[in-house]
Amino acid sequence: MERDPVCGMQIDPQNAAAKMEVDGKTHYFCSESCHQKFMQNPQQYTGRGAA
């Protein structure tokens, strides 16, 4: 199981609504809405600030 970085929901990667790779790590999303929020500001959800 993986955790949706936006809402924290546990997700089976095979059933994820969307997925996206950032800095070599694949993030899985429970819904397209969470995926859209993540794409607007990935650093907010990955804990990586701008350089």
C-alpha positions in Angstrom: 0.0 0.0 0.0 1.1 3.6 -0.7 -0.1 6.8 0.8 -1.7 9.6 -1.2 0.6 12.6 -0.4 -2.3 15.1 -0.6 -5.0 13.5 1.6 -3.1 10.7 3.3 -5.4 7.9 2.1 -3.9 4.4 1.8 -4.0 3.3 -1.8 -3.2 0.0 -3.6 -0.9 1.2 -6.4 -2.7 -1.1 -8.9 -6.0 0.7 -8.2 -4.6 4.3 -8.0 -6.6 7.0 -9.9 -3.3 8.6 -11.0 0.4 8.4 -10.4 3.3 10.8 -10.9 7.0 10.5 -10.6 8.9 13.3 -8.9 12.7 13.2 -8.2 12.7 9.4 -8.8 9.8 8.6 -6.5 6.4 7.6 -7.7 3.5 9.1 -5.9 0.0 7.5 -6.1 -3.3 9.4 -5.8 -6.8 8.3 -4.7 -8.5 10.7 -7.1 -7.8 13.0 -10.0 -8.6 15.9 -7.7 -5.7 15.0 -5.4 -3.4 14.5 -8.4 -4.3 18.0 -9.7 -3.6 19.6 -6.3 -0.2 17.9 -6.2 0.7 19.0 -9.7 0.0 22.7 -8.7 2.7 22.6 -6.0 4.6 19.3 -5.6 7.1 20.8 -3.2 4.2 21.4 -0.7 3.5 17.6 -0.6 7.0 16.2 -1.0 8.6 18.4 1.7 11.2 19.6 -0.7 11.6 23.4 -0.8 12.8 25.4 -3.7 16.5 25.8 -4.0 
